[in-house]
């Protein structure tokens, strides 16, 4: 479920940044940046949004090799 706002949010993320995916009942401060993916109430539901994320295998994510301890 990518849209322009979500794509921009992901592209601007830095090390240590966090995105929370939640449903409409989650308490969010009024000052927080929110991206509403709803087309109509409960569409898409949280399970539909989270399914592609849950299907991601962490082995598919590129990571640097582990550092060797200094002696």
PATOR-226288 format. One record per residue: residue number from 1; x, y, z of N, C-alpha, C in turn. Coordinates in pm, whole numbers, plus 50000, padded with zeros to 5 digits. Layout:
! PATOR-226288
   resi    n.xx    n.yy    n.zz   ca.xx   ca.yy   ca.zz    c.xx    c.yy    c.zz
    NUM       X       Y       Z       X       Y       Z       X       Y       Z
...
//
This chain:
! PATOR-226288
   resi    n.xx    n.yy    n.zz   ca.xx   ca.yy   ca.zz    c.xx    c.yy    c.zz
      1   50083   49882   50000   50000   50000   50000   50087   50124   50000
      2   50161   50145   49896   50242   50265   49890   50163   50377   49826
      3   50179   50494   49882   50122   50614   49823   50229   50721   49833
      4   50207   50837   49781   50310   50942   49777   50360   50978   49916
      5   50269   50996   50011   50311   51034   50146   50391   50923   50213
      6   50348   50798   50197   50419   50687   50259   50556   50668   50194
      7   50563   50680   50063   50692   50670   49993   50788   50778   50041
      8   50738   50900   50057   50823   51010   50104   50870   50985   50247
      9   50783   50933   50331   50819   50905   50470   50929   50800   50476
     10   50915   50694   50398   51015   50588   50396   51148   50640   50342
     11   51142   50718   50235   51265   50771   50174   51339   50868   50265
     12   51267   50937   50353   51332   51035   50440   51381   50976   50571
     13   51356   50847   50592   51396   50785   50719   51547   50776   50730
     14   51595   50796   50850   51736   50782   50880   51758   50671   50981
     15   51883   50648   51014   51919   50545   51111   51848   50571   51243
     16   51781   50472   51294   51712   50486   51422   51570   50540   51413
     17   51527   50581   51293   51389   50627   51277   51294   50508   51284
     18   51170   50535   51315   51072   50430   51336   50940   50468   51272
     19   50877   50371   51207   50742   50388   51156   50652   50292   51233
     20   50541   50341   51280   50444   50257   51349   50325   50237   51257
     21   50290   50111   51234   50172   50077   51155   50065   50034   51255
     22   49954   50105   51257   49850   50076   51357   49712   50101   51298
     23   49612   50057   51374   49475   50081   51327   49423   50214   51382
     24   49304   50248   51345   49247   50378   51380   49228   50398   51530
     25   49225   50291   51607   49205   50304   51751   49331   50332   51831
     26   49447   50334   51766   49573   50357   51836   49582   50502   51880
     27   49617   50527   52007   49626   50666   52054   49752   50734   51999
     28   49731   50835   51918   49842   50908   51856   49833   51054   51898
     29   49946   51113   51942   49943   51255   51976   49902   51339   51855
     30   49832   51447   51879   49786   51532   51769   49902   51595   51692
     31   50021   51599   51752   50138   51659   51688   50215   51559   51601
     32   50180   51431   51607   50253   51329   51530   50215   51336   51383
     33   50314   51305   51296   50288   51299   51153   50217   51167   51125
     34   50099   51174   51066   50018   51056   51038   49990   51045   50890
     35   49989   50922   50842   49952   50895   50703   49836   50796   50709
     36   49721   50839   50666   49601   50756   50669   49587   50683   50536
     37   49594   50550   50540   49582   50470   50418   49439   50428   50388
     38   49345   50465   50474   49207   50420   50459   49142   50476   50334
     39   49070   50388   50266   48988   50429   50152   48850   50464   50206
     40   48798   50375   50287   48675   50394   50365   48705   50332   50501
     41   48625   50356   50604   48653   50297   50734   48679   50145   50726
     42   48788   50104   50788   48830   49963   50795   48876   49902   50663
     43   48901   49982   50562   48956   49933   50435   49074   50021   50396
     44   49196   49968   50389   49231   49830   50419   49236   49807   50570
     45   49216   49683   50610   49227   49652   50752   49376   49634   50788
     46   49405   49636   50916   49543   49629   50962   49611   49501   50916
     47   49539   49391   50916   49597   49263   50874   49643   49268   50728
     48   49564   49331   50643   49599   49344   50501   49724   49429   50484
     49   49736   49535   50562   49853   49622   50552   49978   49552   50604
     50   49963   49475   50712   50080   49412   50774   50125   49283   50705
     51   50037   49217   50628   50072   49090   50565   50199   49096   50480
     52   50216   49194   50390   50339   49198   50312   50463   49223   50398
     53   50448   49298   50505   50561   49323   50595   50599   49194   50666
     54   50499   49120   50714   50524   48995   50785   50585   48890   50693
     55   50552   48896   50564   50604   48799   50469   50751   48825   50433
     56   50800   48941   50466   50939   48977   50435   51033   48886   50513
     57   51127   48827   50442   51226   48743   50510   51348   48830   50536
     58   51392   48832   50660   51504   48917   50697   51632   48878   50625
     59   51644   48754   50580   51763   48714   50506   51770   48783   50370
     60   51658   48838   50323   51656   48909   50195   51706   49052   50209
     61   51725   49097   50331   51767   49234   50355   51919   49240   50357
     62   51976   49329   50278   52122   49341   50272   52175   49400   50402
     63   52277   49339   50456   52339   49387   50578   52489   49371   50566
     64   52565   49459   50628   52711   49444   50621   52753   49319   50697
     65   52870   49263   50659   52917   49145   50733   52949   49181   50877
     66   52942   49084   50969   52973   49115   51109   53118   49160   51126
     67   53140   49250   51218   53276   49299   51245   53354   49196   51325
     68   53481   49187   51293   53569   49100   51371   53613   49175   51497
     69   53616   49106   51611   53661   49175   51733   53807   49218   51722
     70   53836   49334   51776   53974   49383   51778   54052   49310   51886
     71   54177   49282   51854   54258   49214   51957   54352   49309   52027
//
